[in-house]
Amino acid sequence: MTKEQAASRIVEIGIVPVVRASSAEYAIQAAEAVCRGGIPIVEMTMTVPGAIEAISHLVKSAGAGVLIGAGTVLDAETAQRCVDAGAEFIVSPGFDLETVTLVKRLGKLMIAGALTPTEVILAWKTGSDFVKIFPCGAVGGAKYIKAPIQVRKKARPTHDELDALRVNSNRSRGDRSHEVQSVWCAYTCHVVPAGTSGQRSISAKRDHEPSG
């Protein structure tokens, strides 16, 4: 999949499910549940033990129709390993020039983290395809995100009251009810106990915790 195809897929779907779990096994179960539920995109965070191996497994098992990416990527070395494992996009909680430069050179989609207008502009100018406004929940959520978005003339803010947001600079999701043109939300999928049988079930909730 090309970077442009990955970008179009993310904007079209309009949601990036973020998977966290206590093991790679549970993370894979969560990711598979997300896909079965009709959302063919998963961000596997590096906080999951064995996350890179989980990415590799999902890339092989999910097929070309599912977009697998890596989150909470803090450095270029980890980004390289994630891409080698098959990740189509890289998400970082902050801006790291070396990581952005590497991912751009590899031809993959980069979503760098930023909070202030200065950081947002820097991320765009250095090649980040999208910008993750983080941690916007700690500074006002959707109300805060309106201001940094104005630095990009083509971007318009949404009124969606969600804390974890991804910013796209130029394409509409086509959501008539909210007129979402520049922001989409990230959900975190958690693996939780199901009763006393020892089985596991998947739940999704708004991502109010720090994520990457």
Buried (B, 14 or more C-beta within 10 A) or exposed (E): BEBEEBBEBBBEBBBBBBBBBEEBBBBBBBBBBBBEEEBBBBBBBBBBBBBBBBBBBBBEEBEEEBBBBBBBBBEBEBBBBBBEBBBBBBBBBBBBEEBBBBBBEBEBBBBBBBBEBEBBBBBBEBBBBBBBBBBBBEBEBBEBBBBBBEBBEEBBBBEBEBBBBBBBBEBEBEEEEEBBBBBBBBBBBBBEEEEEEEEBEBEBEBBEBBBB
